[in-house]
């Protein structure tokens, strides 16, 4: 499952490419099973697969919407920490 809450976390930063691909697939009208299988390597016959896919898609929509400010702040903090090391 994707993280929840009102703060972007390192997991979100590491999964930005996945979030973008999920948004693109969903906006194109793709079937969730195709995206879950090809993008997330989920076994779509697993009873939790759709919930996992949905949580990531919802998180992706949050990141590019209401969570954008939090994401920018969090990702800049992480980048600054890496540069300082």
C-alpha positions as CSV (number, residue, x, y, z in Angstrom):
1,X,0.0,0.0,0.0
2,X,1.1,3.5,-0.7
3,X,1.6,5.9,2.2
4,X,-1.3,8.0,3.4
5,X,-1.4,11.3,5.3
6,X,-0.8,14.9,4.5
7,X,3.0,14.8,4.3
8,X,5.1,13.6,1.4
9,X,7.7,11.0,2.4
10,X,10.8,9.4,0.9
11,X,8.7,6.6,-0.4
12,X,6.8,9.1,-2.5
13,X,10.0,10.6,-3.9
14,X,11.3,7.1,-4.8
15,X,8.1,6.3,-6.6
16,X,7.5,9.4,-8.6
17,X,8.0,7.6,-11.9
18,X,5.5,4.9,-10.9
19,X,3.0,7.6,-9.9
20,X,3.4,9.3,-13.2
21,X,3.0,6.1,-15.1
22,X,-0.1,5.2,-13.1
23,X,-1.7,8.6,-13.8
24,X,-0.9,8.3,-17.5
25,X,-2.4,4.8,-17.7
26,X,-5.5,5.7,-15.8
27,X,-6.0,9.0,-17.7
28,X,-5.8,6.9,-20.9
29,X,-8.6,4.7,-19.7
30,X,-6.4,1.6,-19.1
31,X,-7.6,-1.3,-17.1
32,X,-6.3,-1.3,-13.5
33,X,-5.1,-4.9,-13.9
34,X,-2.8,-4.0,-16.8
35,X,-1.3,-1.2,-14.9
36,X,-1.0,-3.2,-11.7
37,X,0.6,-6.1,-13.5
38,X,3.0,-4.2,-15.9
39,X,3.9,-1.2,-13.8
40,X,3.8,-2.6,-10.3
41,X,4.5,-6.3,-10.9
42,X,1.5,-7.2,-8.9
43,X,-0.3,-10.5,-9.2
44,X,-3.8,-9.2,-10.1
45,X,-5.4,-12.4,-8.9
46,X,-4.3,-11.5,-5.3
47,X,-7.3,-10.2,-3.4
48,X,-5.2,-7.1,-2.2
49,X,-3.9,-6.2,-5.7
50,X,-6.7,-3.7,-6.6
51,X,-6.5,-2.0,-3.2
52,X,-2.7,-1.7,-3.6
53,X,-3.0,-0.3,-7.1
54,X,-5.8,2.1,-6.0
55,X,-3.8,3.4,-3.0
56,X,-0.9,4.2,-5.3
57,X,-3.1,5.9,-7.9
58,X,-4.8,8.0,-5.1
59,X,-1.4,8.9,-3.7
60,X,-0.3,10.0,-7.2
61,X,-3.3,12.2,-7.6
62,X,-2.7,13.7,-4.1
63,X,0.9,14.4,-5.0
64,X,0.1,16.3,-8.1
65,X,-2.9,18.1,-6.4
66,X,-3.2,19.0,-2.8
67,X,0.1,17.4,-1.8
68,X,2.3,19.3,-4.3
69,X,3.5,21.8,-1.8
70,X,4.4,19.1,0.7
71,X,6.1,17.1,-1.9
72,X,8.3,20.0,-3.1
73,X,9.3,20.8,0.5
74,X,10.0,17.2,1.4
75,X,11.9,16.4,-1.7
76,X,14.0,19.6,-1.4
77,X,14.9,18.7,2.2
78,X,16.0,15.2,1.1
79,X,18.1,16.7,-1.8
80,X,19.7,19.2,0.6
81,X,20.6,16.4,3.0
82,X,22.2,14.3,0.2
83,X,24.2,17.3,-1.1
84,X,25.4,18.1,2.4
85,X,26.7,14.5,2.8
